[in-house]
Amino acid sequence: MVEKQYYVYLMASEKNGTIYIGVTSNLVDRVFKHKQSVYDGFTKKYKVDRLVYYEVYGDIYEAIGREKQLKNWKRDWKMKLIEKNNFAWRDLFCEI
């Protein structure tokens, strides 16, 4: 049996741009929909369509807890988290 995976992900409009944090069980589909501006709201309004960071979890409650934690972080902390693993803020979509 394959264990379901959950993802906490950060998307950006550009390097050092607007950051969005979300959680999903299907990262490829969710990011694709952000890129296609399927969802009205924040990501569409600010053109946030670049996957710059993600974490994988086996438990939805752990993933949601991490999402809430990151949303409460200062912007500088979020930027450092992204740059620790993705210094150039490249779009990771093609790697997933």
Residue, then its C-alpha position, 0 to 999 in steps of 0.5 A: m500500500v502506498e502511503k499518501q503524501y501531503y505537501v507544504y509549498l511556497m510559490a513566488s511571483e519572482k525572486n524576492g517577490t510576493i510569496y504564497i504558502g499552501v498545502t495539498s495532496n497533489l502538488v503537480d496538479r495544484v501548481f499547474k492550476h496556479k500557473q493557469s490562474v484557475y483559482d481566483g484570489f491572491t495567487k491570480k491577483y499577484k501573478v504568483d506562479r513559480l514553485v520555489y520550495y516544498e516539503v513532503y509529509g505523510d500526515i495531513y495534520e502535520a502538513i497543516g501545522r507546518e503550513k500554519q507555522l510558516k504563514n506566521w513567520k516573518r517574510d525574512w525567515k521565509m526568504k531565507l528558507i527558500e534561498k537555503n535550498n533554492f538560492a536562485w528562486r528557480d521554478l521547481f515545477c519541472e523537477i516534480 
